[in-house]
């Protein structure tokens, strides 16, 4: 009776829950319909009211709005009221590297196109966009202030110098002739632009002799994968003459003088450099979380420079619009080469590997080979050659374990389910024979820091950008042979062929190593040749083709080296003879301190297990 009642209660509660769900769903639907009807009604009324307004009234309203806006601007402009309202005029200056668009509104650079680089849509890479800000505040009167980009400067033309440089000047003056001027010097074959602010009556224009600069930049997509480019974007800076950056962090306040600050994306950056340092400042960084958006992120940076208490003052800056190329940035400003991520934070230990090994070797091969795909192949051969002694040691260790297999099988039969006893006997046997099963892991451990170094190198190497190889159109991004109509979490919406070849190579290596090391009795190890390559597929599919091509070549070479060494360099009969000879040496039976501690630990675990078994048997 009770069980039947319980069943009825449960069924009743389920039905009640369903009824509640249907009720809330229906009520919510009705509320949404009512809200839509109300919105439609309000929109209709608004349209009717708008239709009643005469066009002359609309025009008058616009005029009134413009008049109020102009009046506010004139009021804020104070003594510079003639510069409050004007018409924006654009002027262009070009070099072999840059096309620079200047505007008289703020007397500043509006946009810069990099002539040697193209965006994902084949247009020139453009840095500096509508809405970006580079301005500072000035006191326009005793009671008002304005930002420099709210005022219209007077364009003073372009002057060409004998050294090929070009000078652009903008002037802002009040009725008394006091004010500020911007002088830009554009040098040939340089991504740096000198910017000098000359102020007359600076003690009046600036509050507390402090220049307050606002630097706001919106980073736009230039690479094939916007989501991957977002991950590579950040704000970099030099604080206290040391490089630093923020990526996932959203804010940073300078505790020490700052030398420069840069809005950085995967292969390009725009930076503001102070020749006399910023005394303080704050960075706000917001990465765009929408994968399909072409905006990668925005920076809103405020910087302060404490200046001498003088009437006339010159404030030198430099602006950088260009590629994240290591040697160019190294000469641009101290510590600016840190923008090129050759290893940071917990992976900073690979930066010296990249700087002093990978980069020089890559540069050396690229002098003789024009296609970077073949340069990567030669670099991979170089790396495999210098790590081949470790591979030989691993193969020799595998050979020793192979010839010891009959004795290990006897130990398994002897100890049966006593795994701890078998482990101690196995250690004793391998110690006497001079075989170390862990040596087989050394090449994989060495490959890990090399892989991390190359991951950083290939992600940040702009020389690979746009370089085709085989079926890949661009080695700096993934090579896609198939686009999926949906997005698989972790994998993405495409398949990379170089990733598939790298995974296939890793699968063959795993199978080969498993067959050549027959001492594994852990059932889980049987599935490792399938699990690890499968995991690699998800990790590698979005990585640059340069990295997956390297891993493909590396896996092929690893397989060939292991096969050749096992087949032609290692004589298993001689290996067995050397093991037997080593066993005759009395020192072979001596235990190391580590082995003694390990055996003691295993013995203690064995005793504890025996005590547990006795306790459970009594119960």
N, C-alpha and C positions, 0 to 999 in steps of 0.2 A: 504493500500500500504506500509506504513512504517513498520507495523508489519510483513508483508511478507518479506520486505527487511531485517528487523532485524533477522528473522528466517534464511534467506539465508546466512546472514553474519555469524551467529553463526555456522551453518552447515559447511560453508566454512572454518572457523577458526579451527573447530574440524578436518576436513579432512586434512587441512594443517599441524596441529599438528601430526596427524597420519603419514603423509608422512615424516615429519621431523624425527619422531621416527624410522620409517622403514629405512630411509636413514642413520641415525647415527648407527643404529644396524648393517646394512649391511656393512657400511664402517669400523666399528670397527672389524667386523668378518673378512673382507678382510685383515685389518692390522695385526690381530693376525695370520692369515694364512701366510702372508708374513714374519712375524717375526719368526714363527716356521720353515718356509722353509730356511730362512737365518741361523738360529741356526743350523739346520740340515746340511747345507752346510759347516758351520764353523767347526762343530764337525767332519764331514767327512774329511775335509782338515787336521785337527789336528791329526786324526788317521793315515792318510797317512804319515804325517810328522814324527809322532812317530814311524811308521813302518820302516822309512828310517834310523832311528838312530840305530846304532849297539849296541847290548847288552853290549859290552865292554865300549861304551861311557856312557851308563846309569850307569853302575857300577862305572866308573871313576867319574861321577858327584856325586854319593852318597858318594864316598870316599872323594872327595874334600869338600863336605858339612860337613861331619863328622870332617874332619881336621880343617875346619874353626871354627866349633862349639867348638871343643876341645881347639883350640888356644885362642878363646875368653874366655872360662872358665878358662884356665890357667892364662891368663892375669888378669882377675878379681880376681883370687885367690891370686895373689901377693905372699907374703911370704909363703902362704899355698898351693903352686902350686902342691905339691904331693897329696893333697886332692881334686884337681879340677876334676880329671877324675878317675873313678873306676867302680866297679861292685856292684850293690845293693845286699845286703845280709840281709835276714830276719831271725829273731829269735822270738820264742814264749815263753811266760811265762804265767802260769795258776794258778788260785786260785779256790776256790769253787764257786765264783761268776763271775769271769772274765776270758776270754781268750784274752791275749794282744799280738799283733803283733808289734814288733819293727823293725826298719830299720836303717841301718848304714848311709843312705843318709839323713843327717841332724841330725842323732843321736836322733831320735824321735819315738813317738808312731804313727804307721800308721793306725791301726784299733783296735777296741775292740769289742768282742762279749759278750753279757750278757747271761750267762748260764741258768738263771732261767726264761727267757722271750723269746717267739717266735713271729716272725713276721706273717703277714697275710698269707704268703705262707708256713708257718710251719718251716721255717729256723730260726736259732737263730737271735735275734735282734743284728744288727751290727751298731755301731757308729764309725764314722771316715771312710771317703771314698776317693777314688782316686781323686786327685785334691784339697783336703783339705790342708790347710797350717797352720803350727804353727812354726814360724821362727822369727829370729831377725837379724839385720844387724851388721856386724863387719868390722872394717877397716883392710884390709888384707895387706896394705902397705901405704905409704904416699900419694899415688895417686890413690888407688883403694879400692873398698869395695865389699862385697858379702853377700848374705843372708846365714844363717846357713844351710838351707835345700838344698843349691846348692853345699855343700861340703860333702865329704865322711869322716865320723868319724871312729875311730878305736874302735871296739867292745871289751870290757874288760871282758865279761862273766857275769854270774849270781852268786851272793853270797847269801847263805841261812843263816839266823840268827836264834838264839835259840828261839826267840819269834814267829817264823813262817813266818816272813817277808822275802822278797826277794829283793835284790839290783842289779840293772842293771846299768852299767857304760859305757859311750861312751866318747872318748877322741879325741880332735882335737889340734894338736901342729904344730908349724912352725919349721924351722931348728934350731932356738935358744932354743927350748923347751917351748916357751911361747904359750899360747892359752887358750882354754876353755874346760870344761868337763861337761857332763850332767849325773847327778846321779838320778835314779828313784828308789823309795822305794815302793814296793807293799805289802800292809798289808793284812793278811787273813781276810775274812769277812768284807771287806770294798770296797766301790766303789770309794774311794779317792786314788789317786796316788800322792805321794810326788815327786816333780821335783825340783832339785836344780841345778843352773848354777854356777859353780865355774870358775872365770876368773883370769888368771895371766896376768899382764901387762894391766889391764883394762883401764887405762888412755890412752893407745895407741889404744886399740881395739875399744873403744867407743868414739864418738864425743860428746864433752861437757858433758861427764859423764852421758849420757842418753841412756838407753836401748830402742830401737824402735822395738816393737813386732808387727808382722802381724798375725792375727788369722782369718782364713777363713774356714767356715764350710758349707757343703751342707747337708740339711736335707732330708732324704729319707723316703718314705711311709713305715709305719709299721702296720697301722690299716686297717680295711676292707674298709672304705670310705676315699679315698684320699682327696676329696673335703672338707669333714668335718674336717679331720686332719689338712688341710691347715688353716682353720679358727682358730684352736686352737694353731697354731704355732706362735712363736714370739721370740724376743730377750729380755732377762731379764738381769738386772744388779743391782748392789748396788753402789749408788753414794752418797757420803757424809754420809755413813752409813745408807742410806734409800733405800728401795726396789723401783724399777721402771722398766718399760718395754716399748717397742715399738712393735706395731702389724700392724696397718694400716699405721702408719707413717714410712717413709723410711730412715730417718737419725736422728742421735742424736750426739751432741758434749758434752763431759763432761765439766761441769763448775766447778766441785768439784772433789776431789780425788775419784777414783773408787776402790772398793774392789774386785769385781769379775764381770764377764760377761759370759752369758750362751746362747747357741743356743737351743731353747726349742721347742719341739713338744708335742703332746697331753699327752703322758705318759712317755717320756724320754727326757733327755737333756745331753749335754756335755758342761762343763764349765771350764774356766780358772780362777783360784783364785790367787791373789797376797797377800802374807803375809805382805808385806810392802806398799801396795797400788800402784796403777797406778796414776801418777800425772796428766795425761791428756790423751785424746784419742777421737776417733770418730767411730761411728757405722754406717754402711750402710747395710740395710736390704731390700731384694727383695723377695716378695712372688710370687710363680709361679701361673699364672692365667689360666693355662691349666688344666681342671678338671681331665683328664685322665693321666697326667704326674705323675711319681712316685717321682719326685723331688718336695718337698713341698716349698722350698725356700732356699736362700743362704745368708750368712752373710759375710761381709768383714769388719773386725774390725782392727783398728790400735790403739796401746796403747803405752804410753811412761812412763818410770819410771826414775826419777831423782835419781842418785846414788851418794854416797860419792866419793870424789876425792881420790881414793886409787888405788894402783897397784894390790893388791889382794882383790877380793871381792866375796861374796857369795850371790846369789839372790834366795830366796826361793819362789816357787810356789806350787800350788796343781792343779791337773787335776781331774775332776769328769766326769765319764762315768757311767750313771745309771738311775734308775727309778725316776719319780717325786713322790716320797713317802714322805709324810709330815714329819714324825719323822726322817727319814734318812737325809733329807735336812736341817732340823732344827739343827742337830748336825754337818753338813758339814761346814757351814759358816754362819756368822751373816746375818739375813734377807733372807737367801736362801730359807726358807720355803715359802716365798711369791711366788715362782714359781708355787706352787700348788694353783690354782685359787679358793679360797673359797669366793670370793667376791672382786671386784675391782671397782675403779672409782666411778661412780654414784651408784653402787651396793655394795660399801664397807661396808655399814651398816649391811649387812647380814654375814660378815666374823665372828664377835663375835658369832652369832647364830650358825654358822657351827662349830667353834672352841670349844665352851663351851656347846653346846646342842646336835647338830646333830652327830658330830663325837664321843663324849663319849658314847651316847646311841647306836649308830651303832656298836661301838667296843664292848660294853657290851653284846649285843645280839649275836654278831659273836663269842663270846667265848663259847656259849652254842649251837649254831645252825651252822652247817657247810655249808649249802646251802644259798648263799647270797640272793636268791629270797625270801626265807622265812624270812630272816633278815630284808629285806625291808618291808615285810608285817607287822612284829612286830613293826618296826619303824613307819610305817603309823598308826597302832593302837595307839601307844603311842602319836603321834601328834594329832590324832583325839580326844583322851581322854582329853588331856590338853586344847584343844580348845572347848570341849563340852559345858562348861558354856555359851560361846558366841552363840553356836548353839541353846541352850535352850532359850536364850533371843530373838533370831531371830524367833523361833517357837512361843513364847508367843506373840510377836508383830504381827505375821501373824494371830494368833487366835483372837486377839483384833480387827484387821481390818476386820476379817471375821464376827464377831458378830455385827460389826457396819455397815455391808453392807446394811440392810434395810434403815437405816437413810441416808447413803450416796446416795442411789438410789433416795430417796425423794429430797435430795439437788440437784441432777442432773436434776430431773424433774422441780424443782423450778427455777433454774437458766438457764436452757436451753443452749443457745449458749454463755452465759456470762461465759467464762472459768475462767476469773480472779475473778469474784464474787464467783464462785464455789470453786476455790482454797482457797480463804480466809475463806469461810465457812467450808471447809474441815479441814483446819488448826485449826480453833476454836474448831471444834468437837473433833478432835484427841487430842488436848491439854487438853480439859476437861476430856476426857476418859483416858488420860495417855498412849495413843498409839502413837508410833513413827514409821511411815512406813520405815524410813531410817535404822532402826535397822536390817531389813532383809538383808541389804547389808554388815553388819559388818563381818560375817564369810567369805564372799568372799574377803573383803579387808584384813583380817588377813591371808587368804590363799595365797595372792599374795607374800608377803615377804618370806613366807615359801617355796613357789614354786621357787622363785628366789634363795634362799639358797640351795635348793635341786638340782636345775639345775646346779649350780656351783659345788656342792659336787659330784654329780654323774658323771659329765663330767671329773672331775679331780681325781677321786678315782681309783687308779690303782689296788686296791684289786678286783674290779669288772671285770677287764680285763680277758677275756677268761673264765669267769664263766658261765656255762650253767644253764638254768632254764626253765622248761616246754619245749616249742618248740624253745625257744631262745638259740642259741649256744654261745652267748657272750652278757652279760648284759651291756657292755660298749659301744655297738653300736646298731643300730636299728635291730629289728627282722623282717626279710623279709619272708613273706609267698607267695609272688607272684612277679616275675620280669616282668616288662613291656617291650615291644619291642621298646619303645620310651620314651623320657623324657618329663614329664609334668612340666612346670615352677612352682617352689615353692614346688611341691610334690615330684619330682624325678622320678626315673625309677623303683620304687618298692612300695609295700604296706606293712605296718607294722601292724601285728595283735594286738599287745598291744595298738597301736594307735587307731585302730578301736574299741577295747573294752573301752578305755578311752573316746572316742567320744560318744559311745553309752551310757555310764554312765552319761556323761554330758547332753546328750539329755533328758534322763529320769528325771534328776534333774530339768532341765528347765521346762519340762512339768508339773512335780509335783508342783513346786513353782508357776507356772502360775495358776494352778487349785486351789491352796490353798490361792491365793491372788486375789480375784475377783474384786478388785477395779480399776484395770487398764482399762482406757478408751482410751488409745493411740493405734490406729490401728497398729502402728509399733511394739508394744510390742508383738503382736500375732505372729510375724515372728522371734522373738529373739530365741526361742527354736530351730529353724532350722539354723539360721545364725551363731550363736556362735559355735556350734559343727562343722559346716562345715568349719569355719575358723581354728578351732583347728586341723582338719585333715591335713591342709597344714603346720601348725606350728610344729606339733608333729611328723610328719612322718619320719623325719630324726634324731630325738633325740634318745639318748641311751635308750635301752629297760628298763633299771633300772628306768628311770624317767617316762616312759609311764606306766610301771607296777605299780609304786607308785600311779600315778594319777588314774589308774583303780581301785585299792583297795580303795583309798581315796573317789572316787565317790560312790562306793558301800556302804562304811561305812556311808557317808553323807546321802545317801538315807535311809538307815536303821535307823540311829539315828533320822532323821526328822520324819519318819513314827512312830517309837516307841514313841517319845515324844508327837506327836500330838494325838496318839491313846490312850496311857496309862498314860501319865504324866500331860497332860493338859486337864482340865475339862472345856468345853466351857460354860457350865451353870454357873460355879463358876467365870469364866472370865467375863461374862456379869454382874453377881452380883457385882463383885469388881468394874467394870466400873460405875455402877449405884451408888454405895456407894461413889466412888471418886467424882462423880458429885455433891454430897450433900455438899462436903467440899468447903467453899468459896474460898479457895486458888486455887482450880482447875480452877476458872474463871479468875484468875489473869494472865495477859499476861507477858511473858518474854520480855526482851529488844530486843532480836533477833526477836521475833514474832511481836513486835511493829514496828520495822524497816521494816520487811518484808511486813506487812500490809500497811505501809506507801508507800513503793515502789509499791505495787500492786495497791494502790489507785491512785498514780500518773500516772501509766501506763494506768489505766482505763480512767482517765480524758483526757490524750493525745489521746487515741483511739477515745473517744467521739468527741473531737475537729476535728480530721481527718475526722470522718464520717460526721460531719456538713459541713466541707469545701467541701468534695466530693459531698454532696447533693446539695449545692449551685451551683456548676459547672454543 
